[in-house]
Amino acid sequence: MTVQASQGLKQLRPAVLGIVSGIFFLTFFGAAWGFISAAFLSGAFQVVAFLLVGLVTLGFFSMGGMLLRYARSLPKTCLRRTQPSGRESRCGLALSLARRFC
């Protein structure tokens, strides 16, 4: 399956911020689940499980931090093209008329 980014930079910053919040959310609850599960193990398995869950958690939090820093470096808004194509102008006209009369 191939997916194309049709909106370009217009939606890039909100999309990256959404990905970052998802990474932080899933990492927090995944780490809680992992640490609680590791607490019920015994012996060397418990130590290895705590280390493994801790390393994975640190990796995901650092990746989320890097993406958050990247998202903040993106512009908040993007300039539109000066000349929209024919189809875009017709869609824009139809949407503006629908908003005005509905």
Backbone as CSV, one residue per row, in Angstrom:
resi,resn,N_x,N_y,N_z,CA_x,CA_y,CA_z,C_x,C_y,C_z
1,MET,0.837,-1.177,0.000,0.000,0.000,0.000,0.882,1.239,0.000
2,THR,0.597,2.157,-0.885,1.368,3.383,-1.011,0.509,4.562,-0.578
3,VAL,1.081,5.420,0.249,0.366,6.589,0.746,1.140,7.823,0.321
4,GLN,0.422,8.796,-0.243,1.061,10.045,-0.632,0.636,11.150,0.322
5,ALA,1.553,12.037,0.591,1.230,13.209,1.406,0.715,14.292,0.483
6,SER,-0.587,14.483,0.458,-1.178,15.418,-0.485,-1.227,16.842,0.048
7,GLN,-1.128,17.032,1.352,-1.267,18.367,1.903,0.066,19.066,2.105
8,GLY,1.146,18.405,1.841,2.454,19.040,1.922,2.779,19.534,3.315
9,LEU,3.363,20.732,3.389,3.776,21.306,4.664,2.631,21.924,5.447
10,LYS,1.450,21.995,4.845,0.338,22.657,5.515,-0.016,21.974,6.830
11,GLN,0.008,20.662,6.879,-0.383,19.923,8.067,0.797,19.239,8.736
12,LEU,2.015,19.565,8.367,3.163,18.826,8.868,3.380,19.026,10.363
13,ARG,3.342,20.250,10.852,3.604,20.492,12.274,2.558,19.836,13.174
14,PRO,1.249,19.988,12.919,0.270,19.288,13.762,0.399,17.773,13.682
15,ALA,0.764,17.256,12.523,0.919,15.811,12.397,2.084,15.306,13.239
16,VAL,3.199,16.008,13.213,4.361,15.596,14.003,4.067,15.723,15.495
17,LEU,3.359,16.787,15.883,3.001,16.933,17.296,2.054,15.828,17.748
18,GLY,1.160,15.395,16.868,0.282,14.277,17.196,1.043,12.973,17.348
19,ILE,2.019,12.764,16.489,2.853,11.562,16.596,3.636,11.576,17.907
20,VAL,4.174,12.738,18.267,4.955,12.857,19.503,4.083,12.577,20.722
21,SER,2.880,13.140,20.741,2.015,12.894,21.895,1.618,11.426,21.973
22,GLY,1.422,10.782,20.837,1.136,9.350,20.835,2.306,8.529,21.346
23,ILE,3.522,8.913,20.947,4.711,8.201,21.421,4.844,8.329,22.934
24,PHE,4.658,9.544,23.465,4.773,9.734,24.912,3.686,8.966,25.662
25,PHE,2.470,9.006,25.170,1.354,8.315,25.818,1.591,6.804,25.853
26,LEU,1.917,6.239,24.695,2.127,4.793,24.633,3.367,4.357,25.403
27,THR,4.404,5.174,25.398,5.614,4.829,26.134,5.364,4.827,27.633
28,PHE,4.636,5.812,28.119,4.361,5.878,29.551,3.582,4.645,30.016
29,PHE,2.498,4.336,29.335,1.685,3.210,29.777,2.343,1.863,29.459
30,GLY,3.121,1.804,28.383,3.877,0.585,28.104,4.950,0.333,29.146
31,ALA,5.600,1.399,29.603,6.610,1.249,30.649,5.967,0.831,31.963
32,ALA,4.817,1.412,32.272,4.124,1.008,33.501,3.749,-0.468,33.449
33,TRP,3.228,-0.890,32.316,2.861,-2.296,32.141,4.096,-3.195,32.250
34,GLY,5.190,-2.790,31.618,6.413,-3.581,31.654,7.019,-3.677,33.047
35,PHE,7.066,-2.553,33.763,7.646,-2.569,35.108,6.783,-3.344,36.096
36,ILE,5.464,-3.222,35.966,4.588,-3.998,36.843,4.725,-5.489,36.550
37,SER,4.826,-5.841,35.279,5.012,-7.251,34.920,6.356,-7.778,35.400
38,ALA,7.390,-6.945,35.283,8.720,-7.376,35.719,8.785,-7.538,37.234
39,ALA,7.947,-6.824,37.954,7.964,-6.932,39.416,7.514,-8.318,39.880
40,PHE,6.741,-9.012,39.073,6.247,-10.334,39.456,7.200,-11.464,39.079
41,LEU,8.287,-11.149,38.390,9.288,-12.165,38.067,10.232,-12.331,39.266
42,SER,11.069,-13.322,39.168,12.013,-13.524,40.269,13.388,-13.854,39.721
43,GLY,14.376,-13.536,40.499,15.753,-13.891,40.170,16.338,-13.025,39.073
44,ALA,17.132,-13.684,38.221,17.839,-12.972,37.150,16.870,-12.453,36.095
45,PHE,15.735,-13.146,35.906,14.763,-12.689,34.916,14.195,-11.319,35.280
46,GLN,14.019,-11.079,36.577,13.490,-9.796,37.018,14.471,-8.664,36.704
47,VAL,15.741,-8.892,36.975,16.759,-7.861,36.711,16.860,-7.581,35.222
48,VAL,16.879,-8.640,34.425,16.967,-8.468,32.971,15.730,-7.758,32.434
49,ALA,14.550,-8.118,32.951,13.316,-7.486,32.494,13.300,-5.999,32.857
50,PHE,13.722,-5.647,34.084,13.772,-4.233,34.472,14.736,-3.455,33.583
51,LEU,15.900,-4.024,33.316,16.871,-3.345,32.448,16.348,-3.186,31.029
52,LEU,15.740,-4.227,30.502,15.230,-4.182,29.134,14.090,-3.172,28.996
53,VAL,13.156,-3.198,29.927,12.039,-2.244,29.879,12.562,-0.822,30.066
54,GLY,13.520,-0.629,30.952,14.089,0.699,31.158,14.798,1.233,29.927
55,LEU,15.573,0.387,29.256,16.278,0.830,28.042,15.310,1.160,26.917
56,VAL,14.305,0.333,26.749,13.315,0.604,25.698,12.556,1.893,26.003
57,THR,12.216,2.094,27.276,11.510,3.317,27.671,12.365,4.551,27.414
58,LEU,13.621,4.498,27.792,14.515,5.632,27.528,14.659,5.892,26.030
59,GLY,14.740,4.836,25.247,14.846,4.991,23.796,13.629,5.679,23.202
60,PHE,12.439,5.251,23.614,11.232,5.870,23.077,11.060,7.308,23.562
61,PHE,11.379,7.579,24.819,11.284,8.961,25.309,12.295,9.869,24.608
62,SER,13.491,9.373,24.334,14.469,10.202,23.616,14.035,10.431,22.171
63,MET,13.444,9.409,21.536,12.950,9.584,20.176,11.802,10.601,20.159
64,GLY,10.918,10.542,21.143,9.842,11.528,21.235,10.375,12.927,21.468
65,GLY,11.409,13.055,22.288,12.023,14.361,22.512,12.648,14.933,21.257
66,MET,13.314,14.083,20.484,13.901,14.557,19.225,12.818,14.991,18.241
67,LEU,11.725,14.225,18.160,10.635,14.614,17.269,9.947,15.894,17.741
68,LEU,9.842,16.075,19.047,9.242,17.297,19.577,10.101,18.510,19.238
69,ARG,11.401,18.364,19.360,12.312,19.460,18.998,12.216,19.767,17.504
70,TYR,12.075,18.704,16.687,11.922,18.889,15.243,10.605,19.594,14.933
71,ALA,9.523,19.211,15.611,8.221,19.828,15.349,8.223,21.301,15.714
72,ARG,8.917,21.653,16.774,8.969,23.061,17.165,9.805,23.891,16.206
73,SER,10.679,23.259,15.435,11.475,24.008,14.471,10.713,24.251,13.174
74,LEU,9.591,23.560,12.973,8.801,23.754,11.756,8.000,25.047,11.860
75,PRO,7.705,25.665,10.718,6.898,26.890,10.772,5.467,26.581,11.204
76,LYS,4.852,27.536,11.902,3.472,27.332,12.360,2.488,27.378,11.205
77,THR,2.723,28.248,10.264,1.854,28.349,9.098,2.708,28.343,7.851
78,CYS,2.105,27.980,6.770,2.783,27.976,5.476,2.053,28.915,4.531
79,LEU,2.798,29.504,3.646,2.204,30.385,2.653,1.542,29.553,1.568
80,ARG,0.401,30.009,1.117,-0.296,29.311,0.035,0.282,29.751,-1.300
81,ARG,0.026,28.944,-2.290,0.455,29.322,-3.638,-0.351,30.523,-4.103
82,THR,0.240,31.332,-4.965,-0.456,32.532,-5.422,-1.533,32.206,-6.443
83,GLN,-1.331,31.236,-7.292,-2.292,30.877,-8.319,-2.777,29.448,-8.108
84,PRO,-3.969,29.262,-7.531,-4.477,27.901,-7.394,-4.894,27.350,-8.745
85,SER,-4.854,26.054,-8.869,-5.269,25.442,-10.128,-6.777,25.574,-10.284
86,GLY,-7.294,25.218,-11.451,-8.714,25.371,-11.734,-9.595,24.572,-10.798
87,ARG,-9.214,23.334,-10.534,-10.030,22.489,-9.669,-10.042,23.018,-8.234
88,GLU,-8.889,23.458,-7.749,-8.822,23.991,-6.393,-9.655,25.250,-6.257
89,SER,-9.651,26.104,-7.257,-10.442,27.327,-7.151,-11.934,27.024,-7.197
90,ARG,-12.334,26.013,-7.996,-13.750,25.634,-8.022,-14.179,25.047,-6.688
91,CYS,-13.320,24.210,-6.082,-13.653,23.635,-4.773,-13.714,24.722,-3.716
92,GLY,-12.791,25.648,-3.764,-12.796,26.738,-2.807,-14.034,27.609,-2.955
93,LEU,-14.446,27.847,-4.202,-15.650,28.633,-4.444,-16.876,27.896,-3.924
94,ALA,-16.946,26.594,-4.173,-18.092,25.813,-3.715,-18.151,25.781,-2.191
95,LEU,-17.021,25.628,-1.529,-17.006,25.595,-0.075,-17.371,26.954,0.516
96,SER,-16.890,28.029,-0.082,-17.225,29.352,0.443,-18.704,29.647,0.248
97,LEU,-19.299,29.210,-0.876,-20.724,29.395,-1.077,-21.529,28.545,-0.102
98,ALA,-21.071,27.322,0.147,-21.787,26.449,1.080,-21.747,27.022,2.486
99,ARG,-20.617,27.598,2.879,-20.536,28.202,4.208,-21.435,29.437,4.316
100,ARG,-21.523,30.159,3.242,-22.304,31.396,3.266,-23.807,31.111,3.330
101,PHE,-24.270,30.090,2.635,-25.702,29.845,2.547,-26.208,28.762,3.474
102,CYS,-25.341,28.078,4.169,-25.810,27.003,5.068,-25.702,27.386,6.521
